[in-house]
Amino acid sequence: MKRIKTLLLFLILLTFVNCESPSSKMGDFKLLPHPQEFSITGVSDLKYSDLKYYYASNNEVLPKNGPLLEDILETKDSKGAQISFSIESDLDIRPEGYQLEISADQAVITAKDRAGLIYGFSTLEQLMEDAKDQNVALPICNIKDYPLLAYRAIQLDIKHHREKVSYYYNLMDKLKKYKINGIIIEFEDKIKYERQPLIGTEEALSIAEWKKLSEYAHARNIQISPLVQGLGHASYILKHKKYKDLRDDPENDWAFNPLDPRTYELQFDLYHDAINATPYGKYLHVGGDEVHTTGRGSGKTSLELQLKWLNKVCKFAADNDRIPIFWDDMPLKHAGVYHPMFKPEMTKEAVDKVWEENQYKLEEFLHLFPKNCIYMRWNYSASQSIGNSKTMEWFSEKGFQVMGATAGQTRWVLMPQKESNMENIKTFTLSSIDHNLSGLLLTLWDDDSPHFELYMRGIIAFSAYSWSGENSTKEAIKSAYRQREFSYEVANKEHAFIDQLEAPVAFWKNMLLDGFDRNKIIKSNQPSEDLLIELPNKENKGKWSKKYKDLLNEAQLKLLTCDSIDLKIKYMKSQAKRNNFTLEVYEQVNNIVRYSNALLISLKNYDESKNKKQASLNLDKLKQLVEEFDSTRNELEKTYAKTRILTKSKDYILDQDHHNHLANQSRSFDWQFHVEMLMLEKIEEELF
């Protein structure tokens, strides 16, 4: 026994001697976006908690930082500072660039400008975050970093709901962390317009509240500019009886009459208020997409009328020191050169032929295209197409300003699909860099209203590509996303679940419907029995399961997938050091998808019952599952409601919903569960 104790003591001592101290271990550092140049040569003597004092060599003001550096103190002794920083305008680096050098005992940030200083600190904070998570010292390293696109903006679309105010402030901090420097916010009716107060809703924020958020963002090098829909997409205005006589078509709330001077009086009122709410904004996005006007007997074409409107709003923008941005699709559609942009299979010869045959239709009105406008080329699915590049080149060759718009969310329910649309984001970003464009917008449409937290991976991919180009692989970005957003413990691919969840979500959308689209059923005015799949027949057991064999097989597979995802999310929640709420949202998405699949399998079990006793037992299980829906729904709503305002006010007027936006189909949150509610009602009527 004595010999065993001696041996154990020896092994413990040996382990202690060979054990590296936290200061000597090399950590795993994953930065987003990845710096242009990043080399690690050793391990410093600095723990994250050692960075307590800073020295500003040129008396620069410390930028707004995150929690790891918010309590750092100034010292006038450069040797006593763990962080030293300066702004040197003659630094040989692009605007917003910086250099970060960490030695054994000090981190030195040298920035090109104020923005570069903010981003140098953001990178240092990411290194500190990793060091803290892994209980290691900061690396001895050299970083040289700068963006490849000057304007890296995301869209904040709040037309169908808004988040709680605190969420927007937290979002600004996160966007700063990932070096996003612009936001185009689509206000619609979520601002309390002072000049036209009828348009703002009960849950709208005041101009002063939006201005305060703009100031907060500006301090973090984020410029907020407004998007106020004008000629088309005007239902949020024209649905009101007061403005009905401004409609282009009296029976349609979609578009303004561009020939009525009062149209511009109203729109300019909204522009003034939106500009006041975003005092640091550079742009005024006027929309202008997806609209045809009737001409009202004027003899003018839709293109002429749109250009008439565009010139007026662009002059307003110039008079108010804003650069107007305009979606470019309608002139291209009128001219017949639009479709090649969404056909990547078209050859250069085929695209050139389309343009040769049709571009005269654009050039005929070339003198009417305002020069002070940015023509924004949006393409969410085929940005690599020759037609897309051809269009942007045509605008540039004619002397117009061009900017692109990709998407992190379009018409996907519950969550973004296609790996957060990362491939299209990448190709459009790299194309924008190659064409020396000034910037790119990441649109994040609220049409079907997934939770904004689930847009974050796409935002981070956009930040990675727009800042540093193809400096990282897609898988490396996904891994860095998990490490940065949650913990280094879950960075490995074995913990990934988001891509795995896409297929069950896509299947869920219409799985209970008999050939119908979830987005359209509320407006279909058809009885639910015509919309939904059939239910088992009590008198003809087994027939239903045979009819829906393929659907049920798929549901069984998706149910297994959801169970696997549930385990991964639970593990990630146990390991996450931050952003647990994001995982809670994904968990609720998985739960509601799992519920619908489990419902089908429960119906299958009932239909295939061997005898009356088994049928009775399976029917009881089905009843129990039906009763569980309320709790499943309540848990999702409870989670979403932590940041989101779920319901509209009682007097809110729903518009005509020309594009079948799910979130515009009820004042309550019923739109999210409408299909499930119909199915459960049908089950109770026919089977119980």
N, C-alpha and C positions, 0 to 999 in steps of 0.2 A: 504493500500500500504506500509506503514511504517513497519507494522508487517511482511509482506512478505519479505521486504528487510532485516529485522533483522534475519528472519529465514534462508534466503539464505546465509547471512554472517556467521551465526552459522554453517551451513552445510559445508561451505568452510573451516572455521577454524578447524572443526572437521576432515575433510578430510586431511588437512595439518598436524594436530597433529598425525593422525594415519598413515600417508604416510611414508613408509620406505625410507630412503635415499639410494642412490645407494650403499653406502658402507655397508649397513646392509642387503641388499637383497641377498638371496642365488641364484646363477645362475644355469643354466643347462649346465654342462660341459661334453662334449663327446669327448673322446680322441681316436685317431687312429694312430697305433694299440693300443688296450686297454692294459694298463699296467698289469703286473702280479699281483701286489697288489696296490690298490688305495683306500684310505679311506679319506673321508672329515669329519672334526669334527667341522667346524664353518666357519665364515667369517672373513677374515683378514681386516686390515686397508689399504691395498694396492690396489689402482686402477692400471690399466695397465699402465697409463701414469706416475705413481710414480716411476717406475723402471728406474732410471736414472744413477745410479752408481754401479759399480761392484768391488769386491775385490777378487783377486786371491791369495789364501792363500799360495800357493807354487810357486808363480810367473808363473803360467801357462798362456799360450797365449789364449786369447779369441777366441773361434771358430767362423767360418763364420755363421752369423745369418740372419734371415729375417728382413723385414722392421720394425717390432715393436721393435727390439733390435739393429738395425744397428748403431744407434747413441749413444749407451750407453757409458759412460766414466769410466775410471779407477780411483779408489781412493786407497790410502794406509791406509785409516782409515776403519777398518772392521766394526765399529759401524755406520759409515756414508754410508755404502753400502746397497742397497736394494737387491743385489744379491751377494752371496759369493759362490765360487766354488773351488774345488780341485780335483786332480787325486790321488787316493790311490790304488796302484797296489795290495796291500794285502787285499783289500776289499773283503769280503766273498760273492762274486757274480760272475756270469758267465762273460766271455769277452763281451764287448760292453754294459755291464750293468751299472746302475747308481741308485742312490737314490736322490729323490727330496723331500725336506721338506719345506713347506711354513708355517711360523708362522705369528703372527699378523703384523710384520713389516719387515720380511726378507725372501727371498727364498734362500735355501742352496742346492747346487748340489754337490754330492760326487760321482765321477765316478771311475770305474775300470780302464779305459784307455782313450785314446784320443777319440775313437769312442763313448764310453759311455758318455763322456762330450758333444760331439756334440748332442747326442740323448737326454740327459737331458735338454739341451737348447731347442731342438725341442719340447719336451713336454711342457716346460714352455711357449713357444711361442703359442702353441695351447690353453693353459689355458688363456693366455693374450688375444688371439683373441676372445675367447668366452666372456671374461669379457668386452672387448671393445664393442662387438656386442650387449650385453645385458645391458650395463651400470651398471655393478655390480662390486664389488671388487673381488679380487682373493680369492679362498677358502683357509682356513687353512686345510692343507692336508699332507698326507704322501704317497709317491709313492716309490715302489721298483720294478725295471723293468729290464728285460734282454731278449734276444732272445732265442727261442727254436731251431731255425735253424741258423747255423753260416753264411751260404752263401745264401742270398736272392736276386736273380738276375732276371732282366727282359731282354727280347730280344728287341733290336732295329733293325728292319728289314727295310732296306732302298733300297732294290733292284729295286723297280719300281718307286720310287720318293724319294725326300728328302724334309724336312722342311727347312724353313729359319733358319739361324744359331742362331738367337736370341731365337727361339723356343727351341732349344736343351739346351741352358743355363737356360732358365726358367724351363725346365723339370728337370734339375739336382737339382734345388732348391726345386722343389716339391717332388722329390724322396727322398731327404734328410729329408724333413718334415715327410714322412711316413716310414722312416727307411729302405729303400731299399739300399743295399750296393754293388750291382753289376749290370753291364750291359754287355751282350754279343751283340756286334754290328755286324750285317751281312752287311759287306761293299759292296760286289760284285763290281760294277763299279763306286761307289760313292766316291772313293778316287783317287787322282791323283798319280798313281803309278809312281815312278821315274825310277824304273828298267824296267818296261814294260808300257810305257806311252800310248800305243794304247788303253789299256783296260779302263782307266778312262774316264768318259764322260765329256761333257762340263760343266755340273752342279756339277761335283765332287768337293769335298773340298781337299785342299792340305794336305800333311802330317803335316805341321806346324799348320794348322787350327785344325785338329783333335787332335793334341798333346796339343794344348792350351785348348780345351774342356776337355781332359783327366785330365789335371792339375786342372782345375776348379772343376771337379767332385771329384778328389782325396781329395781336401780340404774339401769336404763334406762327406767324408768316402764312396765314390762310386768308385769302381774299374772297369774301362772299359777294356774289353778284346775283341779281334777280332774273328769273325767267317769268315773264307775264304773258300768257297766251293771248294772242290778238285776233287775227283775222278768222282763224278756225280754232277748234278746241275751246270754244267760248261758251260752252253750256253752263259753266258755273256762274256766268253773268246773264246770259240771254234766257235762262230758265225763269228768271223773275219777270213777273207781269210788267213791271215798270219799264223794262228794257226790251220788251217784245217787239216794239216797232222799229228796233234797230237791226232786226234779223234780216239776213239776205233772203231767206225763205221764211215767210210768216209761220209756217207749220213746223219749222225745224230750228232747234236751239243751238245748232252747231257753229254757224258762221255769221259774222257781221256783214252788213251792207257797206262795202267800201266806197260807195258813192254818196253816202249820207255824212255831212260834216259833223254831225253829233257823235258818230262812231269814234272820231278822233278826239273829240272833247272828252269823252268817257275814258278811252284808252290812255290818254295823256294824264288824266287824273290818277289812274292806277299806277302809271309809270312814275309819276312824281312821288307818290307815297312809297313805292317799292325802292326807289333810289334813296329816299330819306332813311329807310330802314336798313340800308346797306351802304353806309357812308364811305367805306374803303373799297367798294367794288369798282372794277375797271370796265365791266361790260354791262350791257342791257340785252338779254336774250329775248327776242320778240316772237319766237316760235315760228308760225307761218307754214307748218307742214300739214299735209293731208286735208287740203281744203279746195273745193271748187265753188266758185260763185256763179250766180245765174246771169249776171250782166244787167238785170232789171230793165231790159229793153234799150240799153244804151248803145248796143252794137259793138261793144268792146268784148274781147275774149277774156277768158279766165286769167290767162297769163298777163294781159295788159292791166287787168284790175288788180291782180296781186302786186304787180310792180308799182302801180299807183299807190297802193297802200304801203308797200315797203319803202318807197321814197319818203313818204310823209313821216313814218315812224323812225327812219334813219336820220332824217333831219332833226327830229326831236332829240334823238340820242346825242347827236353832235352838239346841239345847242345846250345840252346838259352834261357835257364832258364825259359821255359814255360811248364806248365802241359797241355798235349793234351787232348781234349775232343772229343769223337767220338759217333755219333748216333749209337745205337746198333742193329738196325732193320735187316740189311742185313744178318749177320751171323745167326741170329735166323730164318730168312725166309729160308735160305739155309738148315738149319738143321731140318725144319719142326716143330718148337716149337713156332712159332710166333702167330698163330691164337687164342690160349687160352687167350692171354692177352686182347683181345677185345670181349670176350664172358663171361660177368659176371655171366651168368646163369650156367656155367660149375662148377661142384662140384670139391672138392679137389681130389677125387679119379679119376675123368676123366682127370683133369690136370696132375696129377702124372703119369697116364698111358701114356699120350702123351710124357711126358718127358722121361719116362723109355724106350719107344720105339725108341726115336730119339736123345737123348742127346749124344750118341756115335759119332754122326756126328760132334758135336762140339768138343768133347774131343779128337777126332782123330787129330785135329789141335790145341789142347790147347797150345802146346809149341810155336805156332806162334802168339798167342795173346800177344801184348806188355803189360808189367806189369806197365809201367809208365803212362798208359792211363786211363782216366776216361770214363767208359762206361755209356753213358747217355740213360736212359730208358724213352722214350717219350710215353705218353699216354694221349690223350686229351678228351677221352669220357668214358673210363671204368677203371679208375685207381684203383677202388675198387676191380677189378677182382682178383681172386686167381692166375690166370695166370700171372698177372703183378707182384704180390709179389713173386711168384715162380721164375720168371726170375731174379729179383734183388737179391734174396737169392742165386741163383745159382752162379751169378758172385761173390758175396761176399764170398761164401764158397770156391771158387777157388782162392781166394786171390786177386781179382781185385777190384779197386776202382769203386764205383757206385754212380751215381747221377740221380735224376729224372727230368723230364720236363713235366709240365702241360701247359695249354694254356688259354689265355684270349681272343684269336681271332684265328679262323682257316679259313674256307671257307665261312664266312658269309658276305653278301653284306651289304653295308651302315652302319651297326653297329653290334657289337657282339650280340649273341642270348643266350638263356638258362640262363637268369639272369646274364649275363656277364660270363657264365660258372662257376658260383660260387660253385656249388655243386662238380664238378670235381676238381676244385682248392682246395676245402676244404679236400676232401677225400685223394688226393695225398699228400697234405701237412701234414695231420695228420699221414698218413702212413709213410712218410719220417721221421717224428719226432719219431714215434714208432720204426722204424728200425735204429735209431741213425745215419741217413745219415748226411753228412756234409752240404748239401744244396739242393736247388731246383731252377730250372729255369722256369720262366713264359714266354712261347713263345707268340709272338704277330705278327703273319704272315701278310705280306703286299700283299698277293696273290690277294685279291680283294679290297684292299686299302680303307677301311673306314678311316675316319679322326682319327688321333691318339688320339685326345681329348676324343673320345668315348671309348677308351680302359681304361680310368682312373679308372672307378669304379671297373673293374676287377683287376687292379693293386693294388688298395687300399684293396680289399678283400684278395688278395694274401699277401699283407703286414701284414694284421691283423692276418691271419692264420699262416703264417710262423714265425711271431714274437711271438705270444702268444698262438698259438694253438686254441682250441675251447673255447676261453675265452668269446666269444660273439656269439649270435645267428645271423643267416643270416639277419633277419629283423633289428636287432640292428646295424649291419654293414651298411646296406643300409641307415638307419636313420642318423647314424654318418657321412656317406659319404655326405649326403645332407647338414648337418650342417657344416661340415668342409670345403666342397668345395664351398658352396654358402652362407648360413646363417642359424642361429638357427630358424629363422622365417619359414623355409620350411622343417624342420626336420621331421615333422609329416607325417604319411603315406598318408594322404589325398592329399599331394602335389607330391607324387611319380607319375612318368609317364614313366620311362625308360622301365620297364617290360611291360607296356601297349603298348608301341610302337613296341615291338618285332614282334607281330603277323602281323600287317599291313606291316612291312618291309619284313617279310618272304613271305607274300602273293604277295607283289609288284614284287618280283624278276621275276616271270614267268607268271604273271597274263595276260599279253597281248600276250602270246605265245601259240601256238597250240601244246602243248606237248613237247616243246623244253626247253633246259636249257640256260638261259641267257649267261652263261659263254662260251657256245660253238657256238653261232649262227654266230659270225663274221667269224669264221673259217669254217663254214658249207658249204659255197659256194652254198647255195640254194637260190632261189629267195625269196624275202620277203613275197610274197603271200602264200608261203608254210610254212613259219615259224610262221606267225601271225594268230591270230583268224580272222574269217570272219567279215565283216561289214554288217550293215543292207542293205537289198535290197529295193530300192525305190519302186519297183513294188509289193512287197509282205510284207507290213508293219505288224509287230508283230511276224513274224516267227523267226526272229533273237533273239528277247527277250525270246521266248520260248526255243529255242535251248540252250541259255546260261543262263537259269534261275538261276541255282545254282551259277554260277560265278557272276552274277549281284546282287543276294541277298547278297553274301559275300562282294562285292564291296560296297554296300550300308551300311552294318554294319561297314566295315573298314573306310568308309568316316565319319561316326558318331564318331568312335573312334578317328580319326585324328582331328576332330573338338574339341573333349573333351581335347585331348592332347595339342592342340594349346592354349586353355584357361589356362591350367596349366602352360605351359611354359611361357606365357605372365605374369602370376602372379609371377612366380619364378623370372623372369627377373626384375620385379618391386621391389622385395624384396632382391635380391641378393646383397651381399656386396663385392663379389669377383667372379672371373671366369665367368663373364657374357658371355664371348666368347664361353665357352662350351655350354651354353644354346642356343646361336645363331646357333651353328653347329647342335644341336639336332632339332632346329626349322626348319632348311633348309632340314634336312632329312625328317621330318614330312611333309613339304610342297611338296617335290617332290613325296612322296608316296601318299599324298592327291590328287595331280594333276592327277595321273594315274587313281585313283578310280573315281574322278569327271569326267574324260573323258569317262569312261565306262557308268556312269549314264547319262551323256549327250547324248550318243549314244542311250541309252535305251529310253530316253524321245523322241528323234527324231523318233525312230522306232515305238513307241506306240502312235504317234500323231493321233488324232481323225479325223482331216480334213486337207485340204491343208493350211489353214491359220495357224493352230497350227504347222503344219510341217515346214512352212516357219519360224515361230518364233523360233522353237526349232533348226532349222538349223542355224539361225543367232547366237543363243547362243553357238552352237557348234563351229562355226567359231571364235567367240570371245575367246572361251577357247583355241582353237588351236593357236590363235595369242598370247595368254598369256604365251605360253610355253617358248619363248625366255626370257621373263622377269623372269620367275621362274628359268630357268637355270642360267641366269646371276646372280641372287641373291645368288644362291648356290655357284657359282664359286667365286663371290666376297667375300663371307664369308670364304670359304676354302682358298682362295689366301692370306688371312691375315697372314697365317703361312706356307702355302704349295706352293711349286713350281709345278704348274699344268701340264706344258707341257714339252716334251722332245725336244732336239735340232733337227733341220731339218735333220742333217746327222746321227741321232741316228739309229742304226741297231736293228730292232726288231728280237728276236730270234725265234726258231721254236715253242716255247710255248707248250711244251709237256703236261703241266698240266692245260692248258686253264685258265691262270691267266688273269682276266679281265683287270687289269691295264697294261698288256703287249700287248694289242691288238690295240693300236693306239698311235701315238706320241702326239696327242692332248688329251683333256679331253672328247672327244666324246665317249670313251668306257663306261663312266658312264651313258650316255643317249642313247645308240645306239638303244635299243628296242623302246624307245619313239619316236625317230627320224624316225624310219621305219614306225611306226604306224601313225604318223602325215602325213607322205608323202603318205601313202596309203589312208588315209581319204581324203586328198586334191584331189587325183587322182580319187577316186570312188564316192565321195559324193558332192564335190563342183563344 
